[in-house]
């Protein structure tokens, strides 16, 4: 089979959403030098859809070595950086792609999505309006305009863009999911929102955005879940301007108090979020909404709580003299915090660094728990606070 025929076969599999078989064919194309850039492009697309972002980044870099002025490669590189929340390189790569093809609507839409992620709505609107001028009937442009309007809280504008988009593509799963998201914000329209979300999933059962939207609707069904579950594993963006830094230094006691309660809320919020997902995975209709990462969190939640319950019962029966009550409490808190925050880090490198830190801190705290001395107790709390502060800045706020 020729290289061209292999690429055609791989592309057909990609179009059907069969990314792993497409990867197998494309790997067989790497031995030939002809059309190598096309092989890299398709491998990047496959690995993005398989959520193998490190592999996707490796092949996109190889593609740039092959042709540094290929705008599609630069666009994909920007998209990977966006998924990894590396926004500076994401902006650099898409701006480089636009310098090569300044009228490419897809690139303008992607740049606008980056500005939306950074809460820079004015800049996002500027680029989307330019894209709309180039192609007023592009569904992706209308989708992002609707998404921007939702982010700004402008329901009227969001419905306007959704109506225009659905008139062009009535079965588009992303538009249907956005519609259900808007409807789901009101208790009176929540049933209609669920129906819309299920319709989006009927059109595309693997649509991650539709699944996430329906899960969000479920998480907002009552006051308790809205407060303790709907915000679980949120990312909060705090910009440390010079004025804010000065205020933080002058009001350091208030900042510490805010940080302490904020960290506690994040911890309770994440714990409730995983508990909610653990119950949800037993539901016949909704269990398919959970991602692989959310199922891993739930598995860890069940294992960790099983170990904690067994340990507490065992200590009460056999080990009263081995571990102090303070040690048991600290151990439970640390296990909860370390266990959940480990899964809040999406990428392998971050998890390895986190596991090393957690292992060292865990050994120190184990010694503290068994000693019971006041100096060790203070040291344990200090370690925990340092960890919580660093974790909150790096993960909770970014």
N, C-alpha and C positions, 0 to 999 in steps of 0.2 A: 504494500500500500504506500502510495506517495505521501510526502509531507503535507501537500495540499489536501489530499483526501482525509488524512488523519485529523487535520484542523477542522475540516467540514464536519466530520463525525463528532468531534469534541464539542463544536459549537451547537450542533443539534441536541446533544445531551444537556448542555448549559441552558438552552432555550426551554428544555423540559424540566429544568430544576434538578437534574441528576448530576450533581457536582463531583461526587467522589469517583464515579466511573469516568467522567471527563478528565479528572486529574490523572487517572491511570493511563489514559491515552496520551495526554499531553506530556507526561514524564517520558514516554517512549519517543517523543519528538525532540528531546533535548540533545540527543546525540548528533543531530544534523545542524549545520550552520544556516541553512536556508530558512527564511521566514521566522527566525528565532524570536524577534521582537513580538510577533503575533502569538507565539507560544507563551511568552512571559505575560502578555496582556491577559490571556485567557486563564492562565494559572492564578494570576492575581485576583481576577473576578471570582474564580472557584473558591479560593481560600478565604476571601472576604465573606462569601455566602456561607461557608462552613465555619465561620468565626475563628479561623486560624490566622489571627492578625500578624503574628510574628513571621509566619511563612509568607503571607501576602507581602509584608514589608521587604522580605529578602528578595522576592522575585521582582518587586517594583524597582528595587535598587539595581538589580541586574539589567532590567529593561532600560533604566536611565544610562547605564554604562554603554549599552548597545546603541541607544539613540537619545541623547540628552535633550533634544528639541522635539520630542514626541509629546504633544499636548495631552493626549489621552492618558499617558503614563503619569504625567504630573498631576492631572486631575485625580487619578486613582490614589496616588501617594497622599494628596491632600485629604481625600476621603478616609484613608486608613488613619492618618494623624487625628482627624476629627473623632473617629471611633475610640482612639486611645486618649482623647482629651489633651492632645499636644497641639494647642491652638496656634502658637507662633509659627511652627513649620507648616501647619495646615494652610495658613494665610499665605505664606511665602510660595508654596507650590501652586496653589490655585491662581495666584496673581501672575506667576510665571506662565501658566497655561493660557491665561487671558491675554498676555502680551503677544503670544503666538497666534491666538484666535480670539480677538476681542469681541466678536459678534456671536460667539457660541453660547446659545441660551442656557444649555445645561451647566456651563461653567459659572455663569452669572447667578443662576439659581443656587448652586452649591456655595458660592461666596456669600450670598445672602443668608443661607442656613447657618454659616459660621458666625455671622454677625448676630443672628437670632440667639444662638447658643451663648454668646457673650453679652446678651441683653442690650445690644446696640441697634435698636429698632429703626432709628432714622437712617442709618447707613444701609441696613438690610432693605428698607423700602426703596431707597434710591436705586439699588442694583436690580430689584425686582421690577420696578417701573421701566427701567431700560430694557430688561428682558421682555416685558410685556409689549413694548413698542416693536421689538423685533418679531415677536410671534404672539399676538393677543389670544390665540386659541391653544397655546401650549398648556397641557393639563398640569405639568409639574410646576409651572409658574403660578397658576391659579391655586394649586395645592399649598405652595409656600406662602402665597399672599393670605390664604385662609389661616394657615398656621401662625403667621405673624400677627394677624388680627386677634386670634385666640390668646396669644402671648400678651398682647396689649390690653386684653379684656374688652375688645370692641366686637360684641356679638353681631351687631347689625352688619358690619363690614364682612365678618367671617361667613355669615349666611349668604351674603351677596356673592362672594367668590366661590363658595361651595355650590351654589345654584348654577353658576356659570360652568364650573368644572363638571358637575354631574350631568348637565345638559349635553356636554361633549363626550363624557365617559360615564354613563349611568351605573356601571358595575365596577368602577374603580375601587378596590378595597381600601386604599389609603383615604380617599375622599369620604367613603362611607364610615370609616373609623373616626375621622375627624368630626363628621356630623354627629356620630353617636357620643363623641367626647363632649361636644357643646351641649347636646341634649341632656347628657348625664350630669351636668352641673346643676340642674334643677330637679328637685324631687318629683315635681308633677310630670316630668317628661322622661323619668328614668326607665320606665317600661319600654317606651318607644326607643330609647337609646340602646337598651339591651337588644331589642329586635334588629336595629340597624347594625349593631356590632356583629351579631350572629350572621346577618346577611353578608357582611364583609368577609367573614370567615368562610361562608359557604362559597363565595366567589374564589377565595384563595385560602385554603385551610392552613397554609404555612406562613401566612402574613404576620410577621412579628409585631408590626405596629397595631394591627387590629386586635391581636391578643392582648397587648399591653393596654390598649384603650379599654377593652372589656374588663380587664383586671382592675383598672383604675375605677371604673364604674362600680364594681363590686365592693371596692375598698371604701367607697363613699356612701354606703347605704344607710348608715346611721351616724349619730354624733360621735360615738366611741371610736368606730373604725376610721372616721374622718380625722380624728385627732391623733390616735395612736398607731394607725396602720397606713393610712393614705400617704403619709410623708416618709414612710420607712425607706431607708437607703437613698434619701434625697441628697443632692449635691447643692450646697449653698455657696454662693459666690460673694465673698467679702473683699472689696478693693481697699487696700491699706494706703489711703492718701496721706500726705504729710499732716493735714489737719486732724484726721482720725487718729494717727499715731500719737500726736501731742495730747489729744483728749484722753486717749487710753493710758498714757503715762501719768497724767495729772489725776485721773480717776481710777487708779490701778486697783483699788479695793472693789469698786463696782465691776470692773472688768473681770477680776478673779471670780467674783460671785456669779456674774453672768456666764463666764466660761464653765464654772462648776455645774450650775444648773443646766446649762446648755448641753454639756457632755452627758449628764444624767438623763436628760430628755432624749438625746440621740440614742443612748444605750437602751432605754425602755422602749423607744419607738421602733428600733431595729428588732428588738426581741419580740415585740408584739407582731411586727410584720412577718417574721419567720414563723411564729405561732399560727398566724392567720393562714399562711401558705401551707403549713403542715396539716391544718384541718381541710383546706381547700383541695389538696391532692387526693383526699378520700372521696371527693364529690364526683359522681359519675359524669356530670355535664361539664364541669369547670376545670377538672384536673389537667386538661390538655393546654390550658392557658399558661402554665408555669414554664419558665425557661429551664435549661439544663443547670444553670448557676443557682436558680431558686430551689430546684430539687436537691442540689448538693447542700445548700444551706439548711434545708429541712432535714436531710439525713444527718448532718452534723449536729443539728439541734436535738434530734431524738437520741443520738449516741451520747452527746455531752450530758443531757439531762438524766439519762439512764445511769451514767457513771456517777454523777453528783448525788442522785438519790441513794444509790448503792453505797457510796462512800460515807454519806451522812449517817445512814442507818448502821453501817459497820462501825463507825467511830463511836456512836452512841452506845453500841453493845459491847465492843471490844477495846476501843482505843481511847477511852476518856483521858488517860494520862499522856497519850502520845501527841495529841494536837489540841491546842487551846481553842476556845469558842471563837476568839478573834481570828485565829488562823482559818477556821472553817468558813467564816463570813468572807474574809479576804479571798480565800480560794475560790468560792462561788462567784464573787464579783469579777475576779480576774478571768476565770474560765469563760464567763458570759461575754465579757468585753473582748478578750483575745479571740475567742471562737467566732463571734459574729463579724468582728472587724476584719478578720483574715479573709472572709469571703467578700468583703466590700472592696477588696483590691482585685481588679479584673485581670491583671497581667502577671505572668509567671515571675518576672524579675522582682516585682514589688512584693509578691507573696514570699519569695525566698528570703529577701531582706527582712521582711516582717517576721518570718518564722525564726530566724536567727536571733533577732531582738527578743521575741517572745520566749524563746528557749532559755536565754540568759536570765531575763527578768523572772521567768517561772521558777528557775532553780533558786534564785535569791529569795523569792517569796515562799517557796517550800521550806527553806531553812528558817525564815521568819515565823511561819505558821507553827513550827514545832518548838521554837524557843520561848515565845511569849514575853520576852523582855520589852520594856518601854522603848528603849533606844531602837531595837529592831522594828518595833511597831511603827514608830515615827518614820524610820527609813523605808519601810514597806509602803506606807501611805505616800511618801515623797516619790518613790519610784512609780507608783500607780498614777499619781497626778502628772508627773513628767510625761509618762506614756500617753495619758488621756489628752494632755495639752498638744503634744506633737501629732498624735493621731487625728485630733479634731481639726488642726490647721491643715494637715496634709490631705486628709481624706474627706472629712465632713465639709470643709470649706475650700472649694477650688473652682 
